[in-house]
Amino acid sequence: MAASARKQEEYLDVLTETGEKTGISKPRGDVHRDGDYHRVVNTWIFSESTQELLLQQRAFSKDSWPGLWDVSSAGHIVAGHSSLTTARRELQEELGVTLPEDAFELIFVVLHDGEHHEFGDVYLVTTVNPVPLDAFILQEGEVSAVRYVSYEEYKKAVAIKIQNLSLMMLVDHMVSFLMYKENAVERSLTLQKQLSHFAPVELNAVLSALADSDREALVYIVKAVAVMDEIFHLQASNSNLVLRDWLKEHADTSELDKLKWSCYQINKGPWSSLDESKTFLTTADSAIRLLPEATRPVQGWKGLEYRAAFPMVKPLGANFYPRDMDKKEFEMWKDSLGEEQQNEATGFFSVIRRHTDLSLDSCSSSNPELAAHDLYTVPYSEEYKRLLEKASELLHKAGDTTASPSLKKLLHSKADAFLSNDYYESDIAWLELDSKLDVTIGPYMTYEDQLFGYKATFEAYVGVRDDEATAQLKLFGDNLQVLEQNLPLDDVYKSKEANVAPIRVIQLIYNAANPGAQAAAFNLPNDERIVKRRGTSMVMIKNASEAKFKFILQLIAEVCLKKGQQELVDFETFFTHIICHECCHGIGPHTITLPNGQKSSVRLQLQEFHSALEEAKADIVGLWALRFLISQGLLSKRLFKYMYVSFLAGCFASVRFGLKSAHGKAQALQFNWLYEKGAYVLHSDDTFSVDFTKVSLLTSNSLFLSLCAVESLSREILTIQAKGDKEAAGLLLGRYAVISEPLKIALKKLEKIQVPVDIAPTFPSANKILE
């Protein structure tokens, strides 16, 4: 610690037994005396080329463990300061090494439950080569010397002190790190298997249907879409762009490097979207960065080179929040804000950052009053300013080029929104879009924010409108209000003002920022103000849906469904339910009134449970809606059996995205509910079928009187949303959003014959423009 910080005793945050902040801070001596739980950091510097760890010798004047060799740097986390910032600060103060946050990899957290109850956040800094010892600036009174020790020597020393849990965990991590780097054959097989989960597909659209001015505008639009991809990479992880560029640069080095790059391109990050977000890379694969001024200069040495680290466990809050922020800290800070500031903090279009990350010099204060005020809000327009200015310029050029009035309005308003951070008018313009060239671009979906479900990622879809298919779907938008008033939900919760949802069918030309799963449709906007006032609009991606059906759903039906029901899976029904799914995003509860009379939204109340439950609602209520429209004579009775069996096949398709995915979690919930109610039946040959008597009831007076399993789940989800009941949402998902034994049987069969999980599209038309 700096001398100025030691003039007064440090305050430390008091934690719960599980490591969360209590909101109480006390002097360090009192915390130790009272046996309070608190947090410390430990940082190890590891030389990759020599496989050595850096040790520091504690100063002989220290009151504890004088003269003993210790970790590279360590220290207590002062109240109001963060773990990562403290790790950076301690390394700078003790050894004179200044590194950015992407040099620090949090490898584990360990509880030292001995004399002091300390949670230790253990970080690893991986340098390519050893740092010359005379490059370090040792803190007087804290550090006497530093030296490198070989990993093997250190491992033997640790074996003698096996009771030290944190040292053993470090050794285990290093063993994994080194084995992972060296086992190229096994890794190549693993990555090849991951790639086999995606069926390569070219998605084309006929551009000749576009006016000349739209084809000219398309050049600028496609380039703006590529910028959205850049921003998405930043939103996923702070070091993601560096990792992407490194993997691309080295893709031709070996077959393994080529596989790494292919997997990265699909997942847009180092975490596999189909394997519960498990990482398929480690720091050993990541980019090497050179920092000539990180230490004291040494003649003949070019400077410190380190591996840019990324979290091995995908952060629940992506890069929207500080990596070391927990939910308790956020809620404590949010509650200290005024209403307008709270809305900004929980809004779609902002990130949360730390004051103490702005400059390491600001970390010297130990004032406990900082605890609730370290966090602050940054609008997207500032956080991604350089990229958004580029995208804005491109969209303005496109807007000047197109002759379509509604497209011109959309492009200019969206370009302005990128710089103002106010997306309201541009979302209205998107709802009113009536153009052969269909464009969706901006921050929309909140799937990446699994911490709260607040923050929207940038994405884009560009396509050619299919006028014939669009005209055929007018029925669904026209009956939105009828569906709202007949929902299986108490009347008190039903909206009296459900708006017609326009439906547009497109042939996709290009999309960006779509990791892992390729969307077949989407329903926007998500802004509750607009949904209440104007409703939503749906975009159906027909060529993507056709590819998914051909390469995935048909195979699933052949493998998992009972003979006699396999032929009940067809593209018409599959696509019709996708339409109804998107339509049903626009009905049901959105803006709600809480028991205390306060106005809120389902998204804000359900937080991290919102995305999965909303997807489940759209699915199951969409199935209910199809049955209702059939009963009203608005859809063919032929759809009845087809829609339930196609839905069952679709369950197996979506569950394969994993329970980290909102869609995968939603489908697991629905399958297990319907299976429990007897609507789905597992046979002795490990195939499944639909029991139509359990899914719906047939009466002599009307075609369908009620739905058993489907209606009961629809009512359950809609009621939870209407009440904003987060506890009930968590319980429902906790019980049913699991990989049950029946699901395991189906998934094992699909994996055995390697049925693709999704498509991996390429876009020849757009790629020509980008080249």
N, C-alpha and C positions, 0 to 999 in steps of 0.2 A: 504494500500500500504506500502511496505517497505520504511524505512527512506531514503535509497539511491535513491529510485525512486522519492522522493519528493524534492530533491535538485534542480531539474529543473522542470518547469511546464510541466505537461503531454500534449502530443499531442493527439488529437482525430480524428478519421476518420469522414469526413463530408459525410453524406448520402443524397440520393435523398428522395423525399416525400414517396417513396414506400420502402425505407429501403436498397437500394443498394449502394455500395460504389461508390463515384464519382472519386476516385483517388486523392482527395485533403485531406490533414490533416492540422490541425491548433491547436494552444495552447487552452487548455480547457477553459480559460477565454474568449478568442475571440469567441469560438464556442457558449458559453452561451450568450455572449453579442450580437452576430449577429443573434441569433435565429436559428442556423444551426441544422439540424437533425443529431443526433448521437445515439449511442447505449450504453445501460447499462445492467448489469445482476443483477438478484435477485434470491437468493437461499433460499428455505425453507427446514428445517429438520422436518420430520414428524415421530413420534413414532407410529408404527402400533398397538402394543399391548395395549397402553393406549390412542390412538387416541388424541395425543397432538402435538402441533406445538411449535417449539423452537423460542423464541423471543430474540433479543438482545437490550440492552439499549444503545443508542448512548451516547458517552462521553459528559460530561457537558461542556467540552472545545470546542466542535464542533461549527463552525460558522453557521451551519444550523441545526434546530431542536434539539438543545442540550437537553440531558436527556430524549428524547422521546423513546418509544419502537418501534422497527422496525423489518423488516424481519430478518431471521437468519444471512444472510450476503449479501452484495451488493457492487457494484462498477462500475465505468466507464470502458469501453473497450478501452485500449490504442491503438493508431494507430499501425497497423501491428500485433496486437494480435487478438486472436480469442475469440469468446463468451464462448465456453466451457472451454478453458484454463483459461480465466479470472474468471469464476465461481469457478473453482478448486483453483486458486490462492487466491482469496478473502476469501474463506472459510479457507484456510490454514493460511493466514496472520491474519485474524480477530479473529478466534476462535481456531486456532491450530489444525485443523482437516484436515488430508491429505487423500484424497480419489481418486481412479482411475476414469476414465471417465464413466465407466459403472454404477457408483453410481448416476449419474446425469440424470434425466429425464426432457427433455424440454417439459413443459406442455402447454405453450402458449407464444405468443409474443403479447405485448400490446403497443399501442402508447400513451404515456403521452404527450398530446398536450397542455400543459398549459404554465407555465412560461418558461420551457425548452422543446424543441421538442426532446423527448427521446423515442426510441424504447426499450422497456424492455423485455429481454429474461428471462423468469421465469422458474427456475429449481426446481425440487423436489427431495430431497434425503430421501428415505424411510428406516428408521432403524427399526429393529424388536422391540427393547425396547428403552426406553429413555437413552440417554448418561448421565452418572453421571455429575453433574455440575462442580465438581472439576477435571474432565478430560479435560475440555476446558482450553486453554491458551489464555486469552483475550489480544487483542492488545492495548497497552498503548496509550492513546490519541484518540482512536477510539471507543472502547467498554468499558462501565462501568460495565455491568452485563448481565447475561443471565437467562432466566427462561422458563419453559414450561407452556403453557396454553392449557386447553382442547379445543378440536375442537369445541364443543358446545358453550363454553364461547366465543371463537373467532368469531364464526358465529354470535352470538348476537351482539357483538361489531361492526362487519362489517355492520350489518343491519342498525345501526345508521348512518353510513357513506356510504350510498348507492351510493353516487356520485363517490366513488373511484372504477373505473372499474376493475383495476387489483386485488383488494381485493375480489370483487364479483366473478371474474372469478376463483380465487383460491377456494373460497367456492363452486362454482358450480362443479369444478373438484373433490374436496374432496367428495362431495355428490355422484357423479358418481362412484368414486373409491370405496367407502364403500358399495354402493348399489350393484355394480358389484360383489364384493367379496361375499356378503351375499346371492345373489339370485341364488342358486345352481340349482333349478328345471328349471327355465327359461333358464339358460345357458346350461344345459344338452340338452334340446329340441333344442336349436339353433345349438349346435355342432352335434347332431344327424342328423339334417337337412342338415348340410354341408357335413357330411359323406355320406349321401344318394345320393349326386351328383356324387359319384364314384362307378363304378361297380367293385367289387373285381374279379380279374382274375388271374389264374396261367398261367404264360408263361413258357413253357418248350421247350427244343430243344433236339434232339437225339444226345447224345454225342458219341455214338458208331461209328458214321461216322468219328470221329477224330482219327488221328494216336496216338499211345501210347505216343509219345514224346509231342504232343500237349496237351493231357489230363494232363500230368504232368506239363507242362508249365502253363496250365489254373489255377492251384492252386495258383501260384504266381501272375498271372494276376488279378484274382478276388480280392486278398488281396490288390493289388495296386489300383484297382478300388475303394475299400472302402476308401482308403486314399484320392482319389479325392473328395469323399463325404465330408470328414472332411474339406478339403480346401474350398469347396463350402460354407459350413456353415459359415466359417470365412469371406468369401467374401460377404455374405449376410448381416451380422451384427457382430459387434465386440463382443457382448455378446451372440451370437447365440449358440455356443457350450456349454456354461455354462447352458443356458436355456434348451437345448436338454438333457443334462445329468441329470438335475434336474427333468424334466418331466418324463424321463424314470425311474429314481429311485423311484418316487412317483406314478407311474402309477397304482399300486395295492392298493393305499390308499382308493379310493372311485370310484364309477361309473363315476363321473364327471372328476376325475383325469385320468381315463382310456380314456375318450373321448378326453380330452385335448391332451394326448399323441398320439392318433390315428390321430387327425387332424394335429398335428405338423409333424408327420412322412410323411404325404402326401405333405404338403406345405413346409417342410424343413425350417420353420420359423414361427413366430407368426402372419403372415399376410396371409389371405385367397386369394389364387390365383384366385378364381372364384367369388370373391365379391369385385372387384376393389381394391384389396390389403388391405381391412379393417382388422384390428387386431381382432383376436378372443380370445386374452389373454390380461391381463394388468399386471402392475408391481406387483399387488397382487398375481399373479400366478408364479412369476419368482423365480429364485434361490436365496437362502440366502447364503451370503458370510461373512466370519469372518475375520476381520482385527485387530489383537491384538495391532498393533503399529500405528493405525490411529490417536490416541490421546495420551495425557499424561496418563501413566499407573495409575490405581486406584486399591488399594489392594482389593482382593476378586471379581474383575470384569474381566471377560475373554477377554473383548474387544468389539469393535463395530461390530455389525452384520447389514448388509444392504441388501436390495433387489437389485439384479443386474438388472438395468433398460434396456429397449430397446425402440426405438422410437415407439410411438403409430401410427404415420403416417410413412409408409414405405419410407425410404430415397430414393430419385430419383437416387442418386449416389451410393446406397448400401454402402458397406464398402470400396469402391475404393478411396473415397475422404474423407477429414475431414467432420464430420457431420454438422459443421456450416459454411462450405464453400459455397458461391453462385457462379453462372456462371460468374458474373462480376469479382469477385476476381480472378478466374482461368484465364480468358482471359487476364486480366492485367498482371498477372505473366507470362503467356505463351508468351505474346508479348515482354517481357523483355529478353527472352532467345534467344540463337543462334539457327540456323536451326536444328542441330543435337539434341540439348536438347528439342526443340519443338517436334520433332518426337518421342522422348522418352516419353514426357509428354502426348502425344495424342495416343501413341501406345497401342497395345493390352495387352502387358505383363508387366505392371507396375501399381503401386498404387501411389497416391499422399498423402503426409503426411506434417505435420507442424514441423518446427524447434522448435517452442515454446512449442510443446507437448513433446519434448525429456526430458526436465527437467523443473520443475516449477521455478527453480532458474534463468533460462534464461529469464523469463518473467519480470524481474525488469527493463529492459531498456524501455525507451519511445521514442526512436529515430524514427522519422517519416520515415526515409529512409528504415525501415524494411517492410513497407507496401506492397511492390511488391515482397518481397523476403522471406516471411515466408514459402511458400510452397516449397516442393522439391519432387523429383521422387525416388521411391524405386522399383527396379526390383522384379518380382515375386520370382526369385531365392533367394533373400534375405528375402523378407517379409514372405515367407512360407518355409524357409530353412529346418527346422527340418522335416516337413512332406514330402517335395520333396526329401530329402535325403533318407527317408524311401521308398518312391515309386520308386525312382531310383534304389535302391538296389534290390527291388523285380523284377523290369523289367529286370535288368541285369541277375538275376537268371533265369527268364523265357526265356530270349534270349539264355542263355547257354544251356537250356534244349530242346527247340524245334529243330526239324530237318528241318523245312521249311526255306529256305534261305531268302525269302522276309520278313517273319515274324521275323526272327532273326535280320535282318537289322533294321526293324521298332522298335523293342523293345529296342535294344541297342541305337539307335539314339535318341529315345524319352527319354530314361533314361539319356543320356548325356544332352539333351535339358533342362530337369528339373533343372540341375545344372548350365548350361551356360546361360540360358534365351534366347537362339537362337534356334528357332523352325523351321527354314527354311529347313534344311536337313531332319529333321524327318517328316515334312509335305510332302516332295518329296517322302520319303520312304513310307508314308501312301498311296500316289497316286499310287505307284507301287506295293502295296501289292497284292499278288496272293497266298492266303492261305485258306485252308478249315476253319481254326480258324481265324475269322475276329475280329480285335481289333482296336478301335478308342479311344484314351485317350490323354487328354491334355486340354489346355485352348483354347476355340473356340468361343462360342456364346456370343453376347454382349447384350442380352435382359435385364439382370439385371441392366445394366448401362443406366438408363432412363434419366440421366442428359445430357450426350453427346453421348452415344452409342459407346464409345471408348474401354472400358475394357472388356476382355474376361473372362468368368467363366470356371473353370475346370469341366470336365465331362468325361464320359466314356461309351462306348457301346461294349459289347462282344457278339459275336454270331457265329453260325455255318452257313457257306455259303450254300445257296440253289443253287446248280449248274444248275439244270434244269430251274428254274425260271430266273436265271441270264442270261442264254443263250437266252431265249426268248425275252429279253429286249435290245438286241444289236442294234436294229433298232434306238432307240432314240439317243444313243451316236453317231452312224454313221451319223446322219443327223443334228448334232449340227451346223455345219457351214452353211448348207442350211437354217436352221431356222434363224440364225443370219442375213444372207443377205436378208431375206424376212420379217424381223421384220417391224411392222407398225411404222416406225421411219425414219426420214430424213437420206439419205444415208451418209451425212457428219459425222454422229454420229456413224455409224456402224463400228464394228471392222472387220478388214480383216484377223484376225488371231484367230478366235474362235477355241478352241481346243476341240477335242473329249472328252466327259465326260464318263469315264467308270462307269458302273452301277453294283453294287453288291447287291444281295438280300440275307438277312440273317434271320435266326430264332434266336431271341434274347435269350441269356442265362442270361444276367445281365446288368443293367445299373445303373448309379449313377448321382447325382446332377441334377435331372430332376424334379424341383418342380411343383406340380399341374398337368400340362399337360404331358401325355406320348407321346413322339415323335413317329411318324409312319415312318419318313424318315429324312434324313439330307443330306446336300450338303456342302462339305468342300474341301479345306481349305478356310478361309476368307482372307488370306494374298493377297493383290492386286498384289504383285510382282509375286506370284506363279500363280494366276488366269490368269494373262497376258501371262506368259511364258508357263505354262503347263495345264492351265484349272483347272477344279474341278472334283471331283468324287462323285457319289451318292451312298448312302447306304439305301436300302429299308428294313424296318423291317416288314416282312410279318405276323408273328404271332400277333404282336401288331395291325397291320392294320385289320386283320381278326376279332380280338376281338372288335375293335372300330365299325366296320361295323355291327357286330352281335348284340351288346348290345346297340348301340346308333343310328346309321344312319338308320337302318331299322325302328326303332320306330319313329324317326323324320319324315320319309316319310309317315308313316301311320297316323300321327297326323296332319302334316302341309301341305301336298300336296293334290291337287285336285285328285279325283278319275279319273282314266284314265291315270294319270302320275305317280302314286305311283309305278307301276310295272316297270317303267323306271329307277329305282334306283337298281343297282346291284353291287356286289363286284368287278367284273372285271373292270367296268368303274371307280369306286371309286379308285381302286388301280392304274389304268392307269393314272388318273389325278395326283395322288400323284407323280408318276414317272415324268410326264411332269413338274409339279411344281418344283421339285428338279433340273431337267434338265435346266429349265429356270433361275435358279439362276446363271448358268454359262454363260448365254448370256446377251446381252444388256450392257449398260455402267457400267464400274467399275473404271478403271483409266481414268480420263477425263482431258481436257484442258480448262481452264477458259478463259473468254473473254480477260483477260490481258495477255494471253499466258502462264500463270503459270500451271504446272502440279499438279494435285491433285487427289483425289478419291471421289467417291460418298459418302462414309462413312464419310469422314472428312468434306465435305461441308454440308451435310444434318443433321449431328449430331444426336440429339435426335429423329428426324423424320425418320432417315434412316431405322431402323429395320422394322417399320410398313410398310413403302413404299416399301421396298425390298420384304417383304412377299406378299404384294398386287401385286407387279409386277410378282412374280413367279406364283401366282395364276391365274391372268387374262391373262398373256402372255402364261401360260401353256394351258389355254382353247383355246386361239387363235392358239397355236401350234398344238393341236389335230385336230382342223378344217383344218389347212393347210396340215397336213399329210394325212388326209382323202381325201382332194381334189387332192393330188398327187397319190392317189391309194395305199398309204403305210399302211393305216389302214382301217379296215372295215367300210363301210358306216353305218353299224348297230349302231356304236358308236354315230352317230350324235345327235339324240334326247336324248339318254341315258346320254351323257356327260353333257349337259346343265341342265337336271333335277337333276342328281346326284350332280352337283355343287351347285344347289340351296339348296338341303338338307344339303350339307356340310357347306353352309353359316350359317344356323341356328346352326349347331354344333359348329363352331368356335367362333361365336359371343358370345356364352355363357361363353367363357373364360374371357369376360369382356374387357373393353376398356383400361385397364392398360396393357393388353397383346398385344404384337405386332401382333399376329395372329388374336386376336379378333378385334382389331382396323382395321386391313387390310380387314377383311371380312365385317365389317360394312360399310367401304368405298365402297367396290364392290357391296354389296347388294343395298345400297341406290342409287348408280349411275345407276345400271341396272334397278332398280325399276323406277327411274325418267325417264329413256329412254323408259319405257314401255315394257322392256324385261321380267320383272316379273309382274304378275297380282295378285291382292288380290281380292278374291271373297266374296260374301255376307255371306257365311258360315265360313269365316275366314280361308280358305285354300288358297294356292298359286299354281300358275302354271307358266310355261314358255311360252311366246309368241314367237314361233320360227321365225315368220316373222320380229320381232324386234331385235332378237338376231343375225340373219344372213339373207342374201338375197339369194334366189334361182333364178338362171337365166337359160335360155334355152341353153346357150352355154357352161357353165361349172357348175359343181355342186355348187360351192360357189364362188361368185365374191368378196364379202367383208363381213365383220362383222360390224354391226352397233354399238351396245352398247359395245360389247366386244372389238372391234378394237379401238373405240374412247377412251376408258379408258386406253387400252394398250399404245396407242400413247401419251396420256396425262402423264402417269407415266414415260414412257421411256424418254420423252423429258425433264421432270423435272430433272431426274437423269443425263441425258447427259449434261445439263447446270449447274448442281450443284446448282439449284435454291431453296435455303432453304425457302425463303419467299413463293414461289408458293407451295412448299410441305406443309408448315404449313396451308396455305389457303385451299388446297384441303382436308387435313385431318380434319381441323376445320369445314368444311362444310358437309362433307359426313361421317366421322368416328364418327357417333353419333347413339344412340339408338332411331331410328325414330319410329313413331307410328306403321307402319306395323311390324317392328321388335318387338315392345312391345307386339303386338297381338300374334305373334308366340311364343315368350319367355314365355308369361303368360300361354299359352296352355301346353307347355312342362313342366313348373314348376308344373302345377296343377296335372298332372298325374305322376310327378316325373320321367321323363326320365333322365337317368344318363347324366352327362356332359362329363365325361371321364372315363377311366378305372383306377383302382388302382392295378397295377400288383404286384405279388409276384414271386420270382424266386427260386423255390425249389432246383434246381441243385446248384446254387451259394450259397444258404444259408447253404447247407450241407458242402460246402467247408469252409465257414466262421466259422461254429460251430466247 
